[in-house]
């Protein structure tokens, strides 16, 4: 009896192909890290899947999650403030901040892409790069902001205006490079006085200070690029930095 091997061969090839297809390597899920920092003045309840955390002002919620868009819900007491998806990138640590310039403001969530913070170039040594936003509820919608610090020249400490930010609105201004003052021990000055003025008649609307975080042992600044803002009380705060 003659056996036709062609149908058998085709069946074997098909079986092998099917077996290989079913035996393809399953891609393992990729994970990324997420940190959520509460920069509001309120306690924020954070819910992500079965994970929860109550964040007081300044506290951080750290998570490791499967990459992709992950749902987060944010509450003040029992009131939902925001229900949104945050991006989780594989093998990347992503930082987010919760921001409300005033208690009556809506909750905002920012990452380091805000205003090009992540991509803007670092300034030269002895300088900082600053962008200002006006989120005050009592100031005009447009203000001029002037920065003054102290520096030693000829063994005499002097007040020196080192930066001006004109027509600042409730969005962040262009980055400007501001020189650091020098203290008596040649360490950089980290304390700046902030004067907010009305652009129409130049009268002073508010004054504040900002102290940039520094390394105590050397006096060097921890970061050199800053997003600063005027809050509801006309105080100056650091929103994010690098």
C-alpha positions as CSV (number, residue, x, y, z in Angstrom):
1,X,0.0,0.0,0.0
2,X,1.4,3.4,-1.0
3,X,1.4,5.9,1.8
4,X,1.1,9.6,1.0
5,X,3.5,11.4,3.2
6,X,2.5,14.9,2.2
7,X,-0.6,15.3,4.3
8,X,1.3,13.8,7.3
9,X,4.2,16.2,6.8
10,X,1.8,19.2,6.5
11,X,0.1,18.1,9.7
12,X,3.4,17.8,11.6
13,X,4.5,21.2,10.5
14,X,1.2,22.7,11.4
15,X,1.3,21.0,14.8
16,X,4.9,22.3,15.5
17,X,3.9,25.8,14.4
18,X,0.9,25.7,16.7
19,X,2.9,24.4,19.6
20,X,5.5,27.1,19.1
21,X,2.8,29.8,19.0
22,X,1.2,28.5,22.2
23,X,4.6,28.3,23.8
24,X,5.7,31.9,23.1
25,X,7.4,33.5,26.0
26,X,5.0,35.5,28.1
27,X,6.3,39.0,28.7
28,X,6.7,39.7,32.4
29,X,5.0,42.9,33.6
30,X,7.2,45.9,34.0
31,X,7.1,48.0,37.1
32,X,7.8,51.6,37.9
33,X,8.1,53.7,41.0
34,X,5.7,56.6,41.9
35,X,6.0,59.1,44.6
36,X,3.1,61.5,45.4
37,X,4.0,64.5,47.7
38,X,1.4,66.6,49.4
39,X,2.2,70.3,49.0
40,X,-1.2,71.5,50.1
41,X,-2.1,72.7,53.6
42,X,-4.7,69.9,54.0
43,X,-4.6,66.2,54.8
44,X,-5.1,64.3,51.5
45,X,-6.4,60.7,51.5
46,X,-4.9,58.9,48.5
47,X,-6.5,55.7,47.1
48,X,-4.8,53.6,44.5
49,X,-6.3,50.2,44.0
50,X,-6.2,48.5,47.4
51,X,-3.5,50.9,48.6
52,X,-4.4,53.9,50.7
53,X,-2.5,56.6,52.5
54,X,-3.3,59.7,54.5
55,X,-0.8,62.4,53.6
56,X,-0.3,65.4,55.9
57,X,1.3,68.5,54.4
58,X,4.8,67.7,53.2
59,X,4.4,63.9,53.4
60,X,5.1,61.5,50.5
61,X,3.4,58.3,49.4
62,X,5.8,55.9,47.6
63,X,4.5,53.1,45.4
64,X,5.7,50.4,43.1
65,X,3.2,49.8,40.3
66,X,2.8,48.0,37.0
67,X,3.7,50.4,34.2
68,X,0.9,52.1,32.3
69,X,-1.9,54.4,33.3
70,X,-2.9,53.8,36.9
71,X,-6.0,55.2,38.6
72,X,-5.6,57.5,41.6
73,X,-8.3,59.1,43.7
74,X,-7.7,61.9,46.1
75,X,-10.0,63.0,49.0
76,X,-10.1,65.7,51.6
77,X,-12.1,64.0,54.4
78,X,-14.9,62.3,52.5
79,X,-15.0,64.7,49.6
80,X,-13.5,63.5,46.3
81,X,-11.1,66.2,45.0
82,X,-9.7,64.4,42.0
83,X,-10.1,61.1,40.1
84,X,-7.4,60.7,37.5
85,X,-4.9,58.4,35.9
86,X,-1.2,58.9,36.5
87,X,1.5,57.5,34.1
88,X,3.8,54.8,35.5
89,X,6.8,54.2,33.3
90,X,8.8,51.0,33.4
91,X,12.0,51.1,35.5
92,X,11.5,54.9,36.1
93,X,10.9,56.7,39.3
94,X,8.2,59.3,38.6
95,X,7.6,62.2,41.1
96,X,4.2,63.9,41.4
97,X,3.1,66.8,43.7
98,X,-0.3,67.7,44.9
99,X,-0.9,71.5,44.8
100,X,-3.6,73.8,46.0
101,X,-2.5,77.5,46.3
102,X,-5.5,78.1,48.5
103,X,-8.1,76.0,50.4
104,X,-10.8,77.1,47.9
105,X,-8.7,76.2,44.9
106,X,-9.1,73.0,42.9
107,X,-6.5,70.2,43.5
108,X,-3.8,70.1,40.8
109,X,-1.3,67.3,40.2
110,X,2.0,68.1,38.6
111,X,5.1,66.2,37.6
112,X,8.6,67.4,36.6
113,X,7.5,68.1,33.0
114,X,5.7,71.2,34.4
115,X,7.0,74.3,32.6
116,X,10.0,72.3,31.2
117,X,11.6,71.8,34.6
118,X,12.9,68.3,33.7
119,X,14.5,69.5,30.5
120,X,15.8,73.0,31.3
121,X,19.6,73.3,31.5
122,X,21.2,73.8,34.9
123,X,22.8,77.2,35.5
124,X,26.5,77.8,36.0
125,X,28.0,77.5,39.5
126,X,27.2,80.4,41.7
127,X,23.8,81.0,40.1
128,X,20.2,79.7,40.3
129,X,17.5,79.5,37.7
130,X,14.0,80.6,38.8
131,X,10.5,80.7,37.4
132,X,7.7,82.5,39.3
133,X,4.0,81.9,39.4
134,X,1.4,84.2,41.1
135,X,-1.3,82.1,42.7
136,X,-2.3,84.6,45.4
137,X,-6.0,85.2,45.9
138,X,-5.6,88.7,47.2
139,X,-3.0,90.2,44.8
140,X,-3.8,91.5,41.3
141,X,-3.6,89.1,38.4
142,X,-0.3,90.6,37.2
143,X,2.5,91.7,39.5
144,X,6.2,92.5,39.4
145,X,8.5,90.5,41.7
146,X,12.0,91.6,42.8
147,X,14.6,89.5,44.5
148,X,17.2,90.9,46.9
149,X,19.9,89.2,48.8
150,X,23.0,90.1,50.8
151,X,26.5,89.9,49.7
152,X,29.9,90.9,51.0
153,X,32.0,93.3,49.0
154,X,35.1,94.9,50.6
155,X,34.3,93.3,54.0
156,X,31.0,95.2,53.9
157,X,27.6,93.4,53.7
158,X,25.3,95.0,51.2
159,X,21.8,94.4,50.0
160,X,21.8,93.7,46.2
161,X,18.9,93.3,43.9
162,X,19.7,90.2,41.9
163,X,16.5,89.4,39.9
164,X,13.3,90.9,38.6
165,X,10.3,89.1,37.2
166,X,7.9,91.4,35.4
167,X,4.2,90.9,34.7
168,X,3.9,87.6,36.6
169,X,0.5,85.9,36.2
170,X,-1.1,82.7,37.5
171,X,1.1,80.7,35.2
172,X,4.8,80.3,35.5
173,X,7.1,82.9,34.0
174,X,10.1,82.3,31.8
175,X,13.1,80.9,33.7
176,X,15.6,83.6,34.7
177,X,19.2,83.1,35.9
178,X,19.9,84.8,39.3
179,X,23.3,85.1,40.9
180,X,23.9,84.0,44.5
181,X,25.1,86.4,47.0
182,X,28.3,85.6,49.1
183,X,28.4,85.4,52.8
184,X,31.2,86.5,55.1
185,X,32.8,83.0,54.9
186,X,32.5,82.8,51.1
187,X,29.6,80.5,51.4
188,X,26.6,81.3,49.1
189,X,23.7,83.2,50.5
190,X,20.6,81.1,50.5
191,X,18.1,83.6,51.9
192,X,16.4,86.0,49.5
193,X,13.9,88.8,50.2
194,X,11.0,89.0,47.8
195,X,9.1,92.2,47.1
196,X,5.9,92.1,45.1
197,X,4.9,95.4,43.4
198,X,1.9,96.7,41.5
199,X,3.0,97.1,37.8
200,X,0.8,100.1,37.3
201,X,2.1,102.4,40.0
202,X,5.0,100.4,41.6
203,X,3.6,100.5,45.1
204,X,4.5,97.5,47.3
205,X,1.8,94.9,47.6
206,X,3.6,92.2,49.7
207,X,6.9,91.2,51.0
208,X,8.2,87.7,51.8
209,X,11.4,85.6,51.9
210,X,12.6,82.4,50.4
211,X,15.4,80.3,51.8
212,X,16.8,77.8,49.4
213,X,17.7,74.4,50.9
214,X,21.5,73.9,51.3
215,X,24.0,71.3,52.5
216,X,24.9,72.4,56.0
217,X,28.5,71.2,55.9
218,X,29.4,73.1,52.7
219,X,26.7,75.6,52.3
220,X,26.2,74.4,48.7
221,X,22.6,74.5,47.4
222,X,20.8,71.1,47.1
223,X,19.2,72.2,43.8
224,X,19.7,75.0,41.4
225,X,16.5,75.2,39.3
226,X,13.3,76.3,41.1
227,X,9.6,76.8,40.4
228,X,8.5,79.3,43.0
229,X,5.0,80.6,43.6
230,X,3.1,83.1,45.7
231,X,0.5,81.3,47.7
232,X,-2.9,82.4,48.9
233,X,-1.2,84.2,51.9
234,X,1.3,86.0,49.6
235,X,4.1,83.8,50.9
236,X,6.7,82.4,48.5
237,X,7.1,78.6,48.3
238,X,9.0,76.1,46.3
239,X,6.7,74.0,44.2
240,X,9.4,71.8,42.6
241,X,13.1,72.0,42.0
242,X,16.0,70.0,40.6
